[in-house]
């Protein structure tokens, strides 16, 4: 395989402490390709937090231990974002916005002019420029620079933003599209006119060598049975509604579970649940794996998932997944694997939790199918094989050197 | 006394007759004028400007006039702004004609007094013509002053239950036996006129959500439709469906005597007053009369009214209501909720996701109430049940609308949010209730349509 030429990846954020599915996918692919001998650069912002977009990392160039070049550019946030807030309401309500309004919405937020100009000056030097996810200014603006070299990894959800007309050229003009799942691909086909190059590449999930359940419990002082949620604790991820439903189920049925969570965002447990909701904050990868293995069940309350790596991590650890059925992708995983339960309202979530509480052996038997599903479909090597295959087919080294 | 009056079965009539009894017992000579033929001494159609002016002619002949005020007695429903202004002006004349006037307010839409429309101006004039306005809670008193500009010195507070007398001498055992209630059945009661704002459907859903019927509890919903209007009859129909599909719930419709009304209260272990909006509650007073605990929603002046009674639990949301009923059941039954159907019929060696999901959905449907749950048997009727469920999925995924908790990590912001929440609750909460009712109704309608036999 011809692995010459540099592949640039452009996520809005990058860093060990950055929590986000799209960011994790980009990271995994970028470093995976580097490990296979590709020249890889990551072009990103100095931001860590996707609400404030404050410049927390220093700008400039550095090199990661595995040889990936990391270039950070400062975000600019010099508008009050009041106009954006108004447009957000309109978009959420389904009110039509003119193209001009959609543009104003996009631009009344973070912008990264230095990144844009970096691409403007040097895009021709890259073999491919991979942008993800579709929704952010970095992708929207950056992908306009050199569509012929652009590969979009949209991480698309069925959400009001996806209906905006401004995203049509982004999808139709890219050199190629990488999708994480078949439902995401189908959604994109429904919403956009797509280019010829499209591939469902999936996302690779590393299999831990071993899990240290007892050690994890000891280190974090966790006794008894617990449910796990990993990710951002925010309304858009379904955290608050899930927390309310969990609290009600505990009160009604005396469920034996605590709710352990790791990630970022305020937790805000109800007063009578303070002792049952345990926030571990940000955990390093190994500790995360142990948490998945120690949990009785993993709850995925987000309706906006384009892949859901955490669901895969839970299955790898042999843990039953209970997921919001509103996420077409996660529902598809659960149905295809036969290893996850889905709920469509709070009462169904309650019954799923009761099943887990009362029939742990049957729950474990279901979860075991999940591990097989991940190992069959989402081994990192298989995902990288698919990605490399598309790179070979869709792109060529701009310098022509072999 | 100007008031609806028995034998009309009406909360105000029941209230008025007890006030009349109290006044007469104190030695006053009391005559009653009711808006329709009744046990009152006089009756007169009080609706419209003509009715108000007729009242003015009568009022001047009495030393003291007490009006039990409900707007529907004087203002037609619906009422245009012009009509409202005309009637308010005529009532101003009537109020000024009385030598000594007291108006006891049972319900009033305070928003009508705000603004500069002719109707608002006329209503403010009308209320300012009353030397003594009596309300039942401090919240109503403040609203009255703010909306109509009536000086606080002229707005008095009255104990809603001050004149209430017991109508039954039955003890709990006798009362329960008379209704066929077993001695060990924990009995929740929602009683009163059946109309949407009374929210009896909320009580049934909360009962269903906790599966209380399976724990040996019962919920009796007792009442009659006050007005044979399509909206009220449709609500009755909703209640019938809910009751039919919720184990342990019994709906008793029809007029009942004051004695039977009180006997139900005596028979009950706990009253559930899940009102969506109301200013004060006679049922709450009658529950207090018999020392029955109540669960009551935080609307109108009910919180203040309930504060005077021990054994009242005040709740905000449907979820809170369900929790309060469950807690009451746990305490009464001496079991900590753990009693549930914990038998999941799955062999771990052969467990299948689809079978688990079918069972999960059937159990959730049973908790939800409304449309009878059905397990997918694989046969045609099973597929139909599955189709009906699938049809409502987009609606159920929306989840109930709820008001965000007034919490914040920023210093002082939680207090500010709490203040804003209190100030806007009167406007926001009815919208939240209505949206959730609408969602629930559409879910049920969708599932019922899906359950109809296919041609």
Interface residues (C-beta under 8 A of the other chain):
Chain A: X241 X244 X248 X251 X252 X253 X254 X266 X268 X303 X324 X325 X326 X334 X335 X338 X339 X340 X341 X342 X343 X344 X345 X346 X347 X348 X350 X351 X352 X354 X355 X357 X358 X359 X361 X362 X364 X365 X366 X369
Chain B: X209 X210 X319 X322 X323 X326 X327 X336 X337 X338 X340 X342 X343 X344 X346 X347 X348 X349 X351 X352 X353 X354 X356 X357 X359 X360 X361 X363 X364 X365 X367 X368 X393 X396 X397 X399 X402 X405 X407 X409
